[in-house]
Amino acid sequence: MDATNLLPLLEQLDDHVDDLEEALGPVLNSAITDTSKKLPVLDKAKFHVLITYALESLIFSYLRLHGINAKEHPVFRELTRVKQYFEKIKALEAEPEQRTLTLDKQAASRFIKHGLAGNDKFDMERKEQQAKEKARAQLKASLLAKKAVAAAPESSSKKSADVSASGSDSESDGGEKEKATTQSGDSAKKSKEKKADKAVKRESAKNKKKRTKDDRKEEKMERRKKKQESRKARKVQ
């Protein structure tokens, strides 16, 4: 291959390396443990797998550049192993299938009773249990009836006391309503002020992000201009 054909490819590679350095800047400027601590469990697993895959792929590319058959190198097996971890993470991210099988308790109880029919011991035990349940229900009904009879005179006395207390409560309710209206007005004003402050903060954060993006674009453009000037100077020489 001619040297003239290689120059555009090398320039393109140089630009890609610059973009890669900019993208990996947050990871390279701090320790991996510090960045992974802030992430949840699944994102932490993704982070570590991506870092290992990036390192292994760089080693694979280095071997290919030096004329070594990288597919026969142990790094190729490591790459396939890391790809399996990607598949496991995808499986965890996928929603589990909803189970359609449900147990019909009533049908199961009917089958069991039908299977045990004709067993004298089981029939006797079932009749005894039914008789006990009926006796308990009758006792509960009688106790409830006695409580209702005893509570009738007490309820009448309570009603008279409630009527006398309602007059005094109505007067106090008027003052409390006025206080509540004033407090609600103050709370509405405070909520409006908080909303306005939040909106101002959001706008300032958006403006900061836009500025950082614009600054990065300008730095890229300046860097590429310098490279182009240096390349032109080399061609002239």
Backbone hydrogen bonds in HBPLUS format (Angstrom, degrees):
<---DONOR---> <-ACCEPTOR-->    atom                        ^
c    i                          cat <-CA-CA->   ^        H-A-AA   ^      H-
h    n   atom  resd res      DA  || num        DHA   H-A  angle D-A-AA Bond
n    s   type  num  typ     dist DA aas  dist angle  dist       angle   num
A0005-ASN N   A0002-ASP O   3.23 MM   3  5.45 133.3  2.46  99.0 110.1     1
A0006-LEU N   A0003-ALA O   3.16 MM   3  5.04 128.9  2.44  91.8 105.5     2
A0007-LEU N   A0003-ALA O   3.22 MM   4  6.44 142.9  2.37 148.8 155.9     3
A0010-LEU N   A0006-LEU O   2.93 MM   4  6.21 155.4  2.00 158.0 165.6     4
A0011-GLU N   A0007-LEU O   2.97 MM   4  6.20 157.9  2.02 153.8 159.8     5
A0012-GLN N   A0008-PRO O   2.95 MM   4  6.14 155.6  2.01 144.4 151.1     6
A0013-LEU N   A0009-LEU O   2.91 MM   4  6.14 151.5  1.99 143.4 151.5     7
A0014-ASP N   A0010-LEU O   2.89 MM   4  6.13 152.0  1.97 145.5 153.0     8
A0015-ASP N   A0011-GLU O   3.04 MM   4  6.36 154.7  2.11 146.7 152.7     9
A0016-HIS N   A0012-GLN O   3.00 MM   4  6.28 155.3  2.06 146.0 152.8    10
A0017-VAL N   A0013-LEU O   2.94 MM   4  6.17 152.1  2.01 147.8 155.2    11
A0018-ASP N   A0014-ASP O   3.12 MM   4  6.41 152.3  2.20 144.0 150.8    12
A0019-ASP N   A0015-ASP O   3.03 MM   4  6.36 158.4  2.08 148.4 154.1    13
A0020-LEU N   A0016-HIS O   2.89 MM   4  6.12 151.7  1.97 145.8 154.0    14
A0021-GLU N   A0017-VAL O   2.91 MM   4  6.16 156.4  1.97 148.8 154.6    15
A0022-GLU N   A0018-ASP O   3.06 MM   4  6.31 155.3  2.13 146.9 153.3    16
A0023-ALA N   A0019-ASP O   2.99 MM   4  6.23 153.7  2.06 144.8 152.0    17
A0024-LEU N   A0020-LEU O   2.92 MM   4  6.08 154.8  1.99 150.8 157.2    18
A0025-GLY N   A0022-GLU O   3.38 MM   3  5.12 158.1  2.44  94.9 100.8    19
A0028-LEU N   A0024-LEU O   2.88 MM   4  6.03 162.0  1.91 162.2 167.9    20
A0029-ASN N   A0025-GLY O   2.98 MM   4  5.92 150.6  2.06 155.3 161.3    21
A0035-THR N   A0031-ALA O   3.32 MM   4  6.70 157.5  2.37 149.7 154.5    22
A0036-SER N   A0032-ILE O   2.96 MM   4  6.10 155.7  2.02 150.3 157.6    23
A0037-LYS N   A0033-THR O   3.06 MM   4  6.06 140.5  2.22 140.4 148.3    24
A0039-LEU N   A0036-SER O   3.22 MM   3  5.35 153.9  2.29 104.0 111.7    25
A0044-LYS N   A0040-PRO O   2.82 MM   4  5.90 147.2  1.92 150.7 161.1    26
A0045-ALA N   A0041-VAL O   3.03 MM   4  6.34 153.2  2.10 146.9 153.2    27
A0046-LYS N   A0042-LEU O   3.06 MM   4  6.39 157.5  2.11 146.8 152.8    28
A0047-PHE N   A0043-ASP O   2.88 MM   4  6.08 157.2  1.93 146.0 152.3    29
A0048-HIS N   A0044-LYS O   3.07 MM   4  6.35 165.4  2.09 154.5 156.2    30
A0049-VAL N   A0045-ALA O   3.04 MM   4  6.17 160.8  2.08 149.4 155.1    31
A0050-LEU N   A0046-LYS O   2.88 MM   4  6.01 159.9  1.92 153.0 158.4    32
A0051-ILE N   A0047-PHE O   3.07 MM   4  6.29 154.4  2.14 146.5 153.2    33
A0052-THR N   A0048-HIS O   3.06 MM   4  6.27 165.5  2.08 148.7 152.3    34
A0053-TYR N   A0049-VAL O   2.92 MM   4  6.08 156.3  1.98 145.9 153.1    35
A0054-ALA N   A0050-LEU O   2.91 MM   4  6.08 152.9  1.99 143.9 151.0    36
A0055-LEU N   A0051-ILE O   3.01 MM   4  6.27 161.6  2.04 151.5 155.9    37
A0056-GLU N   A0052-THR O   2.93 MM   4  6.10 167.4  1.95 151.5 155.3    38
A0057-SER N   A0053-TYR O   2.91 MM   4  5.99 154.6  1.97 144.1 151.3    39
A0058-LEU N   A0054-ALA O   3.01 MM   4  6.20 146.5  2.12 142.5 151.1    40
A0059-ILE N   A0055-LEU O   3.04 MM   4  6.38 155.9  2.10 149.4 155.6    41
A0060-PHE N   A0056-GLU O   2.92 MM   4  6.16 153.2  1.99 143.9 151.9    42
A0061-SER N   A0057-SER O   2.93 MM   4  6.16 156.5  1.99 144.1 149.6    43
A0062-TYR N   A0058-LEU O   2.91 MM   4  6.12 152.8  1.98 144.8 152.7    44
A0063-LEU N   A0059-ILE O   2.99 MM   4  6.26 157.3  2.04 150.3 155.2    45
A0064-ARG N   A0060-PHE O   3.08 MM   4  6.36 156.1  2.14 145.9 152.6    46
A0065-LEU N   A0061-SER O   2.95 MM   4  6.19 152.0  2.03 147.5 154.8    47
A0066-HIS N   A0062-TYR O   3.20 MM   4  6.46 139.3  2.38 139.8 149.8    48
A0066-HIS N   A0063-LEU O   3.22 MM   3  5.20 128.4  2.50  94.1 107.2    49
A0068-ILE N   A0063-LEU O   2.96 MM   5  5.22 159.1  2.00 159.7 152.8    50
A0067-GLY N   A0064-ARG O   3.17 MM   3  5.22 159.7  2.22 107.4 109.0    51
A0072-GLU N   A0069-ASN O   3.28 MM   3  5.89 150.4  2.37 112.3 119.3    52
A0073-HIS N   A0070-ALA O   3.13 MM   3  4.96 152.3  2.21  97.5 106.0    53
A0076-PHE N   A0073-HIS O   3.09 MM   3  5.87 153.1  2.17 121.9 127.6    54
A0077-ARG N   A0074-PRO O   3.15 MM   3  5.35 123.3  2.49 100.7 113.7    55
A0078-GLU N   A0074-PRO O   3.20 MM   4  6.57 150.8  2.29 145.9 154.2    56
A0079-LEU N   A0075-VAL O   2.97 MM   4  6.26 148.3  2.07 143.2 151.4    57
A0080-THR N   A0076-PHE O   3.13 MM   4  6.46 157.4  2.18 146.4 151.4    58
A0081-ARG N   A0077-ARG O   3.00 MM   4  6.24 150.6  2.09 143.2 151.7    59
A0082-VAL N   A0078-GLU O   2.94 MM   4  6.20 155.3  2.00 149.5 155.3    60
A0083-LYS N   A0079-LEU O   2.99 MM   4  6.26 149.3  2.09 145.5 154.0    61
A0084-GLN N   A0080-THR O   3.22 MM   4  6.52 141.5  2.38 139.0 147.9    62
A0084-GLN N   A0081-ARG O   3.17 MM   3  5.22 126.7  2.47  94.2 107.5    63
A0085-TYR N   A0082-VAL O   3.06 MM   3  5.13 123.6  2.39  95.8 110.1    64
A0086-PHE N   A0082-VAL O   3.19 MM   4  6.65 144.4  2.33 142.7 152.3    65
A0086-PHE N   A0083-LYS O   3.12 MM   3  5.02 120.0  2.50  91.3 106.2    66
A0087-GLU N   A0083-LYS O   3.17 MM   4  6.57 152.1  2.25 145.8 152.1    67
A0088-LYS N   A0084-GLN O   3.04 MM   4  6.39 149.2  2.14 144.1 152.5    68
A0089-ILE N   A0085-TYR O   3.00 MM   4  6.26 155.9  2.06 149.5 155.1    69
A0090-LYS N   A0086-PHE O   3.01 MM   4  6.30 155.9  2.07 148.7 155.4    70
A0091-ALA N   A0087-GLU O   3.00 MM   4  6.24 150.8  2.09 143.1 150.8    71
A0092-LEU N   A0088-LYS O   3.05 MM   4  6.36 146.6  2.16 142.7 151.4    72
A0093-GLU N   A0089-ILE O   2.97 MM   4  6.24 148.6  2.07 146.3 155.0    73
A0094-ALA N   A0090-LYS O   3.06 MM   4  6.28 139.9  2.23 143.6 153.3    74
A0108-ALA N   A0104-ASP O   3.06 MM   4  6.28 157.8  2.11 148.1 154.8    75
A0109-SER N   A0105-LYS O   2.89 MM   4  6.14 159.4  1.93 151.1 156.4    76
A0110-ARG N   A0106-GLN O   2.98 MM   4  6.25 153.6  2.05 146.4 153.7    77
A0111-PHE N   A0107-ALA O   3.02 MM   4  6.30 159.5  2.06 150.8 155.5    78
A0112-ILE N   A0108-ALA O   3.00 MM   4  6.26 158.5  2.05 149.7 155.6    79
A0113-LYS N   A0109-SER O   2.94 MM   4  6.13 164.7  1.96 151.0 154.9    80
A0114-HIS N   A0110-ARG O   2.91 MM   4  6.05 160.0  1.95 149.5 155.5    81
A0115-GLY N   A0111-PHE O   2.89 MM   4  6.07 147.6  1.99 142.0 151.1    82
A0116-LEU N   A0112-ILE O   2.94 MM   4  6.19 144.3  2.06 145.8 155.4    83
A0117-ALA N   A0113-LYS O   3.00 MM   4  6.04 112.3  2.47 138.9 154.2    84
A0119-ASN N   A0116-LEU O   3.26 MM   3  5.91 151.4  2.35 138.0 139.4    85
A0123-ASP N   A0119-ASN O   2.97 MM   4  6.23 156.8  2.02 154.2 161.4    86
A0124-MET N   A0120-ASP O   3.00 MM   4  6.22 157.5  2.05 150.9 156.0    87
A0125-GLU N   A0121-LYS O   3.06 MM   4  6.30 164.5  2.08 149.6 153.7    88
A0126-ARG N   A0122-PHE O   2.96 MM   4  6.13 154.6  2.02 146.5 153.5    89
A0127-LYS N   A0123-ASP O   3.05 MM   4  6.25 158.2  2.10 146.9 152.0    90
A0128-GLU N   A0124-MET O   3.00 MM   4  6.25 160.0  2.04 152.5 157.8    91
A0129-GLN N   A0125-GLU O   3.00 MM   4  6.19 155.7  2.06 144.3 151.1    92
A0130-GLN N   A0126-ARG O   3.00 MM   4  6.22 156.9  2.06 148.4 154.4    93
A0131-ALA N   A0127-LYS O   2.99 MM   4  6.22 154.8  2.06 147.1 153.6    94
A0132-LYS N   A0128-GLU O   2.99 MM   4  6.26 158.0  2.04 149.2 154.7    95
A0133-GLU N   A0129-GLN O   3.02 MM   4  6.27 159.2  2.06 148.8 154.2    96
A0134-LYS N   A0130-GLN O   3.06 MM   4  6.30 153.8  2.13 145.9 152.4    97
A0135-ALA N   A0131-ALA O   3.04 MM   4  6.30 158.9  2.08 149.0 154.4    98
A0136-ARG N   A0132-LYS O   2.99 MM   4  6.26 159.7  2.03 152.4 157.6    99
A0137-ALA N   A0133-GLU O   3.06 MM   4  6.26 154.2  2.13 144.3 151.0   100
A0138-GLN N   A0134-LYS O   3.03 MM   4  6.31 154.6  2.10 149.4 155.8   101
A0139-LEU N   A0135-ALA O   3.05 MM   4  6.32 157.8  2.10 149.6 155.3   102
A0140-LYS N   A0136-ARG O   3.05 MM   4  6.27 159.9  2.09 149.2 154.3   103
A0141-ALA N   A0137-ALA O   3.06 MM   4  6.27 156.2  2.12 145.7 151.9   104
A0142-SER N   A0138-GLN O   3.04 MM   4  6.30 158.8  2.09 150.2 155.1   105
A0143-LEU N   A0139-LEU O   3.03 MM   4  6.24 160.5  2.07 150.8 156.0   106
A0144-LEU N   A0140-LYS O   3.02 MM   4  6.20 156.1  2.08 147.8 154.0   107
A0145-ALA N   A0141-ALA O   3.08 MM   4  6.29 152.2  2.16 144.2 151.4   108
A0146-LYS N   A0142-SER O   3.09 MM   4  6.37 157.3  2.14 148.8 154.0   109
A0147-LYS N   A0143-LEU O   3.07 MM   4  6.31 158.9  2.12 147.5 153.1   110
A0148-ALA N   A0144-LEU O   3.04 MM   4  6.24 151.1  2.13 144.8 152.2   111
A0149-VAL N   A0145-ALA O   3.15 MM   4  6.41 153.8  2.22 146.8 152.9   112
A0150-ALA N   A0146-LYS O   3.06 MM   4  6.32 158.6  2.11 150.0 155.6   113
A0151-ALA N   A0147-LYS O   2.99 MM   4  6.06 144.2  2.12 143.2 152.4   114
A0155-SER N   A0151-ALA O   3.15 MM   4  6.23 149.2  2.25 146.6 153.7   115
A0157-SER N   A0153-PRO O   3.28 MM   4  6.62 158.3  2.33 149.5 154.2   116
A0158-LYS N   A0154-GLU O   3.06 MM   4  6.27 153.6  2.13 145.8 153.3   117
A0159-LYS N   A0155-SER O   3.06 MM   4  6.25 148.0  2.17 143.5 151.1   118
A0160-SER N   A0156-SER O   3.36 MM   4  6.68 155.2  2.43 145.4 150.0   119
A0161-ALA N   A0157-SER O   3.24 MM   4  6.51 157.1  2.30 145.2 151.2   120
A0162-ASP N   A0158-LYS O   2.91 MM   4  6.12 149.7  2.00 146.5 155.2   121
A0163-VAL N   A0159-LYS O   3.02 MM   4  6.26 149.1  2.12 146.0 153.4   122
A0164-SER N   A0160-SER O   3.29 MM   4  6.58 157.1  2.34 145.7 150.2   123
A0165-ALA N   A0161-ALA O   3.10 MM   4  6.28 148.7  2.20 142.1 150.9   124
A0166-SER N   A0162-ASP O   2.92 MM   4  6.00 135.1  2.12 142.0 153.1   125
A0169-ASP N   A0165-ALA O   3.03 MM   4  6.23 153.3  2.11 147.6 155.9   126
A0170-SER N   A0166-SER O   2.98 MM   4  6.09 146.5  2.09 144.2 151.2   127
A0172-SER N   A0168-SER O   3.32 MM   4  6.64 160.8  2.36 146.3 150.9   128
A0173-ASP N   A0169-ASP O   2.84 MM   4  6.01 142.3  1.98 144.0 155.4   129
A0174-GLY N   A0170-SER O   3.28 MM   4  6.55 139.9  2.45 140.1 147.7   130
A0176-GLU N   A0172-SER O   3.10 MM   4  6.34 157.2  2.16 147.3 154.2   131
A0177-LYS N   A0173-ASP O   2.87 MM   4  6.00 148.5  1.97 145.7 153.4   132
A0178-GLU N   A0174-GLY O   3.24 MM   4  6.53 155.8  2.30 145.1 150.4   133
A0179-LYS N   A0175-GLY O   3.14 MM   4  6.42 161.2  2.18 147.2 152.0   134
A0180-ALA N   A0176-GLU O   2.89 MM   4  6.09 153.9  1.96 144.7 152.5   135
A0181-THR N   A0177-LYS O   2.93 MM   4  6.20 151.4  2.01 148.1 155.1   136
A0182-THR N   A0178-GLU O   3.13 MM   4  6.45 161.1  2.17 150.5 154.7   137
A0183-GLN N   A0179-LYS O   2.92 MM   4  6.15 162.3  1.95 152.1 157.5   138
A0184-SER N   A0180-ALA O   2.83 MM   4  5.97 152.5  1.90 145.0 152.8   139
A0185-GLY N   A0181-THR O   3.01 MM   4  6.26 151.2  2.09 143.8 151.1   140
A0186-ASP N   A0182-THR O   3.06 MM   4  6.38 158.5  2.11 148.9 154.1   141
A0187-SER N   A0183-GLN O   2.91 MM   4  6.14 159.5  1.95 149.2 155.1   142
A0188-ALA N   A0184-SER O   2.93 MM   4  6.10 150.2  2.02 143.1 150.9   143
A0189-LYS N   A0185-GLY O   3.08 MM   4  6.36 155.7  2.14 146.4 152.3   144
A0190-LYS N   A0186-ASP O   3.01 MM   4  6.29 161.6  2.04 150.9 155.7   145
A0191-SER N   A0187-SER O   2.92 MM   4  6.12 156.5  1.97 146.1 152.6   146
A0192-LYS N   A0188-ALA O   3.00 MM   4  6.22 155.3  2.06 146.3 152.7   147
A0193-GLU N   A0189-LYS O   2.97 MM   4  6.27 158.1  2.02 149.9 155.9   148
A0194-LYS N   A0190-LYS O   2.92 MM   4  6.19 156.9  1.98 149.7 156.0   149
A0195-LYS N   A0191-SER O   2.95 MM   4  6.18 158.3  2.00 148.0 153.6   150
A0196-ALA N   A0192-LYS O   2.96 MM   4  6.23 156.3  2.02 148.5 154.9   151
A0197-ASP N   A0193-GLU O   2.96 MM   4  6.24 156.9  2.02 148.2 154.4   152
A0198-LYS N   A0194-LYS O   2.91 MM   4  6.19 157.4  1.96 150.4 156.6   153
A0199-ALA N   A0195-LYS O   2.94 MM   4  6.20 156.4  2.00 147.9 154.3   154
A0200-VAL N   A0196-ALA O   3.02 MM   4  6.28 155.7  2.08 147.3 153.6   155
A0201-LYS N   A0197-ASP O   2.96 MM   4  6.22 158.1  2.01 148.9 154.8   156
A0202-ARG N   A0198-LYS O   2.90 MM   4  6.16 157.0  1.96 150.5 156.6   157
A0203-GLU N   A0199-ALA O   3.01 MM   4  6.24 162.0  2.05 148.1 152.7   158
A0204-SER N   A0200-VAL O   2.98 MM   4  6.22 155.4  2.04 147.0 154.0   159
A0205-ALA N   A0201-LYS O   2.92 MM   4  6.16 154.7  1.99 147.8 154.6   160
A0206-LYS N   A0202-ARG O   2.89 MM   4  6.16 158.0  1.94 151.6 157.6   161
A0207-ASN N   A0203-GLU O   2.94 MM   4  6.16 157.3  1.99 145.9 152.2   162
A0208-LYS N   A0204-SER O   2.97 MM   4  6.22 151.1  2.06 143.5 151.2   163
A0209-LYS N   A0205-ALA O   3.00 MM   4  6.30 159.2  2.05 149.0 154.1   164
A0210-LYS N   A0206-LYS O   2.95 MM   4  6.23 160.3  1.99 151.4 156.8   165
A0211-ARG N   A0207-ASN O   2.91 MM   4  6.14 152.5  1.98 144.0 151.9   166
A0212-THR N   A0208-LYS O   2.90 MM   4  6.22 160.7  1.94 153.1 157.7   167
A0213-LYS N   A0209-LYS O   2.99 MM   4  6.23 161.1  2.02 151.2 156.1   168
A0214-ASP N   A0210-LYS O   2.90 MM   4  6.11 161.8  1.94 148.4 153.8   169
A0215-ASP N   A0211-ARG O   2.79 MM   4  6.03 157.3  1.84 151.3 158.1   170
A0216-ARG N   A0212-THR O   2.95 MM   4  6.17 155.4  2.01 146.0 152.3   171
A0217-LYS N   A0213-LYS O   2.96 MM   4  6.26 157.8  2.01 149.9 155.9   172
A0218-GLU N   A0214-ASP O   2.93 MM   4  6.20 158.3  1.98 149.7 155.6   173
A0219-GLU N   A0215-ASP O   2.92 MM   4  6.17 156.3  1.97 148.4 154.9   174
A0220-LYS N   A0216-ARG O   2.93 MM   4  6.19 156.7  1.98 148.8 155.1   175
A0221-MET N   A0217-LYS O   2.93 MM   4  6.19 162.1  1.96 150.8 155.5   176
A0222-GLU N   A0218-GLU O   2.90 MM   4  6.14 162.6  1.93 151.5 156.0   177
A0223-ARG N   A0219-GLU O   2.91 MM   4  6.05 159.4  1.95 147.7 153.7   178
A0224-ARG N   A0220-LYS O   2.90 MM   4  6.12 161.1  1.94 152.9 157.7   179
A0225-LYS N   A0221-MET O   2.90 MM   4  6.09 152.6  1.97 146.4 154.4   180
A0226-LYS N   A0222-GLU O   2.98 MM   4  6.23 159.8  2.02 149.4 154.0   181
A0227-LYS N   A0223-ARG O   3.02 MM   4  6.29 155.6  2.08 144.4 151.4   182
A0228-GLN N   A0224-ARG O   2.85 MM   4  6.08 159.2  1.89 148.1 153.9   183
A0229-GLU N   A0225-LYS O   2.89 MM   4  6.16 156.5  1.95 149.4 155.8   184
A0230-SER N   A0226-LYS O   2.90 MM   4  6.17 158.4  1.95 147.6 153.7   185
A0231-ARG N   A0227-LYS O   2.83 MM   4  6.08 153.7  1.90 149.1 156.7   186
A0232-LYS N   A0228-GLN O   2.90 MM   4  6.14 158.1  1.95 148.4 154.1   187
A0233-ALA N   A0229-GLU O   2.96 MM   4  6.20 154.7  2.03 146.8 153.7   188
A0234-ARG N   A0230-SER O   3.00 MM   4  6.28 148.1  2.10 141.5 150.0   189
A0235-LYS N   A0231-ARG O   2.97 MM   4  6.31 155.1  2.03 148.8 155.5   190
A0236-VAL N   A0232-LYS O   2.99 MM   4  6.28 155.5  2.05 148.8 155.1   191
A0237-GLN N   A0233-ALA O   3.09 MM   4  6.33 157.2  2.14 145.5 150.9   192
